[in-house]
């Protein structure tokens, strides 16, 4: 027993020494680059800054370099969270594992995106990179054709199982968060068009704009920006179709995770009044946009003048130094000069009233925003206009103005959808059927969840808790391309010794200290 404790103490001390050494070297490299970039008063230089040199290329005989050095930490995190085991436990698509398991295929898709890939063909570059394959402790990885064939194996029930598996692991990450994290879960839903020029993609259709493709539904947790459910649908389906079922599943997931309050949000297409009473009875809150139909517009117009209050929006940020001169509004100047019709917002007012939708037993609260507009042509006023925006909610306590801003914050989901389209390239249709493309979307969206999990696992306690909390939020909100550049794409030397795969850092960047704190968590053997 004493021998075992002594060995455990030595291993722990060795890890502490290794972490301390990493931090010292990171600080030294930071000081060197800061010295190079210090403010200096330069003299007129006789030569250009970018000078040539005697460049030689040689093969390294013993060591191998890897451009995506941060991938090892992400792989270690995924392993410690138990994701591969969970995938293999719930997903059964292969009769024989020769040589790959289901988790190998799923992680292969996700790591391709994390490593900066954008399509299935990028797997060909990775499978021919010996250092990449070696860094994952693998002998080989699936090629693009095999990956595409794996997508075609999925039935709808298999895709549902895979999403549930991701959410099972997601709950383990949430369990590591402080108590304030569970104050309220904001669940957003929206649809988006995934266009394709393919001629033979089963399940594609044309929408009202004349665009061909698919129309997936995205249900996400606004707190962390994680996609909880991705549902592929035909291109001519309405945004809200099937949304209630997945909102129910998202709410159940958040309840099981321990969130004390849940609020569902969506635009006017998602105010499905036949479900509102059920959500209200289950203590699930909602805040949906509501159509400006004749009935609610009539009520808004009949409200007394005293019911309206000015809606003052706060600036997006506070100027920390001296305020700069505002740039010339070039677009507005062109519109005026060419006498295009221009609509200008004059002011906004907010009011509220009670309303019972047709399919509801309960009466709910409607927040109405009245926009006073001017319709201009050039410099001339054509007419004054008035428009109404309505929000339907069961929240009786929050101030009306705050609810408007809370509903407006839902627009941040558009940023998530943009990242899934052009950051992780998940919302694409590279395969040939609705289900196979759905499977591809779900597997590649795991790359975004890996980014979110890496951010959520960063500790925010101790002496520098305020700074660490800010860094954690920064990583959580970081665009995927920037995350890849800062946390994944830096060179390392791969050395395999005994039972270890050593990643030797060969460069420094300004987020390396955050990355090293994540390593400290992982080397402390993450427990979930």
VEXBA-109011 format. One record per residue (C-alpha): x, y, z. Coordinates in steps of 0.001 Angstrom, whole numbers, padded with zeros to 6 digits, always signed. Example, Ala and Ser with C-alpha at 12.3 -4.5 7.8 and 13.67 -1.06 7.14 Angstrom:
<selos>
+012300-004500+007800/+013670-001060+007140/
</selos>
This chain:
<selos>
+000000+000000+000000/+002790+002408+000908/+004581+001527-002342/+001428+002295-004308/+000906+005648-002554/+004561+006565-003108/+004294+005809-006808/+001056+007819-007103/+002722+010750-005333/+005697+010633-007718/+003409+010558-010775/+001432+013506-009432/+004620+015454-008667/+005966+014705-012152/+002777+016057-013715/+002998+019194-011577/+006633+019719-012627/+005698+019237-016276/+002838+021762-016003/+005097+024286-014258/+007780+023836-016918/+005211+024428-019686/+004063+027634-018039/+007626+028925-017569/+008514+028244-021197/+005260+029820-022397/+006033+032982-020419/+009568+033091-021841/+008256+032855-025381/+005646+035488-024631/+008348+037856-023382/+010465+037262-026495/+007652+038039-028925/+006617+041048-026812/+010198+042304-027025/+010153+041955-030819/+006816+043799-031081/+007632+046547-028579/+006989+050153-029540/+010167+051596-031099/+011171+054726-032927/+012693+053345-036112/+015311+055026-038273/+015039+054906-042031/+015989+051303-042880/+018469+050645-045698/+016987+047196-046432/+013528+045664-046624/+012237+043821-043551/+011357+040613-045418/+014815+039379-046387/+015775+036179-048101/+018004+033530-046600/+019829+030351-047409/+016831+027992-047261/+017349+024234-047167/+014805+021437-046837/+015722+018178-045108/+013836+015164-043819/+013858+014583-040080/+015005+011053-039377/+013610+010504-035889/+010985+013127-035079/+007780+014110-036893/+006017+017450-036947/+002281+018092-036795/+000627+021349-037850/-002504+020829-035717/-000871+020452-032322/-004008+021260-030343/-005854+018229-031678/-004204+015974-029110/-005772+017913-026237/-009214+017737-027887/-008804+013978-028413/-007738+013536-024791/-010762+015539-023633/-013139+013456-025756/-011593+010241-024401/-011903+011360-020787/-015532+012406-021304/-016245+008848-022450/-017636+009842-025841/-016118+006952-027884/-017442+004377-025424/-020879+006020-025413/-021039+006025-029227/-020071+002355-029468/-022596+001492-026751/-025567+003181-028446/-024750+003082-032171/-024697-000298-033948/-024227+000087-037702/-021378-002342-038398/-021729-006134-038131/-017962-006550-037955/-015298-004080-036948/-012752-004593-039709/-010926-002500-038771/-013010+000470-037598/-015621+000898-034858/-018549+003308-035076/-016769+005794-032813/-013761+005766-035140/-015931+006897-038041/-017766+009569-036039/-014588+011042-034547/-012890+010861-037944/-015602+013164-039341/-015402+015570-036398/-011589+015702-036220/-011411+016437-039939/-013317+019670-039210/-011373+020435-036017/-008133+020070-037999/-009351+022723-040453/-010948+020487-043099/-014022+021637-044975/-015220+018549-046864/-014953+014770-047036/-012089+014928-049526/-009877+016593-046898/-009763+013232-045127/-007447+012045-047899/-004799+014567-046810/-005106+013563-043161/-004913+009801-043772/-001654+010337-045664/-000175+012461-042860/+001768+009962-040752/+002209+012398-037873/-001565+013061-037733/-002432+009361-037672/+000320+008682-035161/-000814+011510-032878/-004212+009829-032484/-002606+006532-031566/-004116+004978-034707/-002670+002742-037392/-004880+004239-040102/-008055+006311-040493/-011034+005936-042877/-010731+007435-046347/-013370+009763-047896/-015170+006957-049739/-015443+004841-046594/-016670+007871-044641/-019364+008544-047251/-020454+004894-047150/-020710+005102-043361/-023111+008069-043688/-025375+005939-045896/-025731+003269-043199/-027816+005498-040922/-031535+005043-040376/-033486+007837-038685/-033443+005956-035363/-029635+005717-035558/-029317+009479-036028/-031598+010054-033053/-029438+007699-030978/-026297+009577-032020/-027760+012966-031023/-028881+011508-027692/-025364+010146-027171/-023823+013569-027755/-026307+015062-025297/-025484+012395-022727/-021850+013502-022810/-022920+017148-022944/-024625+016734-019582/-021344+015507-018085/-019699+018744-019173/-022584+020827-017824/-022265+019032-014486/-018823+020633-014055/-020278+024163-014224/-020938+026465-011228/-024412+026839-009742/-025115+030124-011554/-024887+028279-014870/-028145+026456-014081/-030191+029593-013344/-032037+029551-016687/-031747+027560-019907/-032589+029508-023058/-033540+027079-025834/-033731+028558-029351/-035174+027029-032519/-034899+028112-036128/-034749+026693-039640/-032229+027444-042357/-031863+026578-046034/-029034+024321-047194/-028863+024789-050943/-027448+022236-053338/-026931+022127-057083/-027078+018341-057150/-029602+016710-059456/-029989+013329-057762/-030106+014043-054022/-033051+012161-052544/-035293+014290-050302/-034305+017659-051781/-037054+020057-052851/-037638+023659-053886/-038646+026401-051440/-040800+029470-052009/-037765+031470-053132/-036951+028966-055854/-033906+027491-054071/-033290+023724-054203/-031988+021821-051211/-032788+020832-047635/-034319+022826-044787/-032791+021610-041484/-034096+022627-038072/-031553+023771-035460/-032437+023599-031745/-029679+025063-029579/-028858+026157-026035/-028284+029915-026197/-026264+029916-022935/-023395+028038-024562/-024251+028140-028262/-024356+024327-028469/-026579+022640-031080/-028712+020201-029087/-030594+018791-032081/-030132+019038-035854/-033031+017769-037958/-032752+017526-041724/-035950+018113-043677/-036997+018517-047281/-036430+021957-048787/-040135+022844-049073/-041036+022197-045419/-042002+025137-043133/-039587+026264-040410/-041721+025163-037490/-042534+021646-038734/-041589+019113-036061/-040142+021832-033827/-042439+021127-030849/-041145+017563-030495/-037507+018668-030387/-038255+021598-028093/-039825+019071-025723/-036713+016901-025894/-034435+019894-025345/-036498+020997-022343/-036361+017470-020877/-032581+017412-021378/-032192+020727-019544/-034494+019620-016721/-032488+016423-016219/-029287+018481-016222/-030597+020580-013319/-031585+023909-014870/-033962+025697-012512/-035821+027564-015252/-036330+026833-018950/-037432+029322-021599/-038198+028382-025197/-037636+031051-027851/-038403+031346-031541/-039725+033682-034206/-043356+033999-035295/-043310+030617-037069/-042644+028841-033772/-045519+030277-031681/-047413+027008-032037/-050409+027859-029894/-051640+024248-029586/-048586+023467-027422/-048478+026577-025222/-050861+025337-022511/-048935+022075-022175/-045614+023901-021792/-047162+026334-019313/-048578+023462-017212/-045161+021756-017230/-043509+024956-015888/-041650+025453-019165/-041560+029138-020072/-041713+030520-023596/-041097+033764-025439/-042134+033601-029084/-042679+036158-031769/-046361+036411-032700/-047971+037225-036028/-049348+040749-036368/-052830+039558-037261/-055858+041855-037381/-057046+040899-033869/-053861+041814-031980/-053218+044908-034131/-056717+046150-033265/-056022+045649-029543/-052690+047475-029820/-054276+050422-031619/-056989+050686-028965/-054540+050901-026041/-054602+054227-024195/-051714+056643-024598/-050669+056045-020988/-050029+052344-021746/-047081+053153-024023/-043560+053734-022734/-040502+054751-024701/-038219+051849-025612/-034675+053132-025143/-032011+050750-026384/-028640+050791-024668/-025474+051161-026790/-023733+047904-027694/-020580+048954-025844/-019151+051820-023807/-016296+053898-025183/-013284+053263-022938/-011136+056118-024314/-012072+059204-026339/-014948+058827-028756/-013865+058793-032385/-015521+060694-035206/-018281+058670-036812/-017557+057582-040388/-019601+058892-043287/-022675+056735-043965/-021881+056022-047602/-024878+053802-048275/-027380+056336-046916/-025766+059124-048946/-026166+057101-052157/-029800+056309-051337/-030570+059996-050831/-028670+061171-053888/-030402+058712-056202/-033775+059307-054507/-034426+055689-053593/-037258+054977-051177/-035791+054911-047674/-037485+053880-044417/-036086+055553-041299/-036872+054649-037692/-037985+057660-035645/-038766+056088-032259/-039967+052918-030541/-042568+052451-027815/-043529+049370-025843/-046796+048288-024195/-048467+045065-023082/-051863+043419-022849/-053441+040035-022064/-054507+037782-024895/-055810+034239-025279/-054854+032597-028589/-057464+030480-030321/-056056+027074-029344/-055309+028016-025723/-057240+027699-022465/-054966+030135-020608/-054539+033844-021144/-050972+034960-021819/-049031+038179-021884/-048396+039967-025184/-045591+042529-025417/-046050+044909-028329/-043396+047190-029817/-044671+050128-031875/-042228+051506-034426/-042771+055025-035731/-041255+055287-039214/-040665+057886-041883/-040769+056924-045559/-038375+059194-047465/-037505+059652-051101/-034266+061544-051348/-034629+064417-048860/-038450+064497-049172/-040851+062927-046680/-043421+060809-048504/-045406+059585-045528/-045274+058499-041914/-045759+054819-041152/-046390+052694-038077/-045618+049027-037566/-046141+046610-034689/-044064+043690-033434/-045634+041227-030987/-044097+038788-028490/-046136+036118-026682/-044962+034883-023268/-046119+033357-020001/-043603+035451-018024/-045638+037773-015788/-042778+039117-013666/-040123+040467-016012/-040355+044063-017194/-041749+044421-020736/-038675+046276-021951/-036367+043519-020695/-038469+040857-022420/-038110+042694-025737/-034330+042664-025386/-034425+039006-024312/-036411+038140-027431/-034007+040160-029598/-031068+038192-028165/-032470+035134-029918/-031017+036582-033111/-027633+035372-031849/-028700+031921-033048/-028199+033266-036573/-024498+033497-035688/-024500+029839-034617/-026190+028824-037867/-023623+030848-039797/-020824+029043-037930/-022396+025659-038662/-022588+026620-042326/-019241+028294-042921/-017209+027550-039782/-017613+023800-039290/-019176+023353-042766/-021731+021047-041156/-024805+022381-042937/-023788+020919-046288/-025152+018104-048443/-022130+016096-049683/-023890+012705-049779/-026894+011503-051807/-029921+011066-049507/-031792+013055-046873/-030778+010657-044086/-027107+010358-045097/-026793+014140-045274/-028563+014402-041919/-026004+012000-040432/-023169+014058-041935/-024598+017260-040422/-024852+015711-036954/-021367+014142-036987/-019563+017240-038232/-021474+019511-035837/-019682+017581-033075/-016647+019729-033951/-018513+022814-032699/-019546+020977-029525/-015904+020013-028926/-015016+023709-029052/-017802+024512-026577/-016769+021683-024229/-013148+022836-024262/-014331+026286-023200/-016744+025019-020539/-014089+022826-018907/-011766+025770-018349/-011621+026478-014586/-012756+029880-013342/-011779+029728-009684/-008842+030938-007665/-007021+034230-007424/-007591+035201-011067/-011190+033986-011258/-012480+037181-012891/-009878+037038-015661/-010376+033296-016143/-014142+033762-016391/-013642+036362-019104/-011285+034052-021031/-013773+031210-020738/-016536+033387-022172/-014235+034565-024957/-013448+031001-026051/-017110+030012-025801/-018134+032867-028122/-015129+032528-030422/-015721+031926-034122/-014726+028417-035165/-012036+029573-037590/-010383+031638-034862/-010608+028717-032420/-008823+026479-034930/-006113+029091-035474/-005542+029789-031768/-006110+026398-030115/-005563+023774-032813/-003307+024981-035601/+000097+025368-033985/+003143+023191-034749/+004296+020432-032437/+006837+017646-032576/+005332+014179-032066/+007434+011805-029977/+006125+008406-028984/+007913+006921-025981/+006685+003838-024179/+003014+004358-023395/+003049+008097-023985/+002533+010297-027020/+004484+013507-026346/+003501+016734-028103/+006444+019171-027974/+005262+022721-028519/+007314+024531-031137/+005645+027961-031112/+003757+030440-028962/+000504+032343-029468/-001447+034765-027325/-004013+032178-026175/-001462+029550-025228/-001827+030213-021498/-005548+029402-021802/-004711+026211-023698/-002228+025224-020963/-004912+025673-018298/-007099+023236-020242/-004155+020792-020278/-003879+021123-016498/-007537+020098-016188/-007100+017132-018540/-003900+015927-016898/-005668+016098-013543/-007826+013321-015026/-011182+014952-015696/-013898+013285-013637/-017503+013494-014887/
</selos>
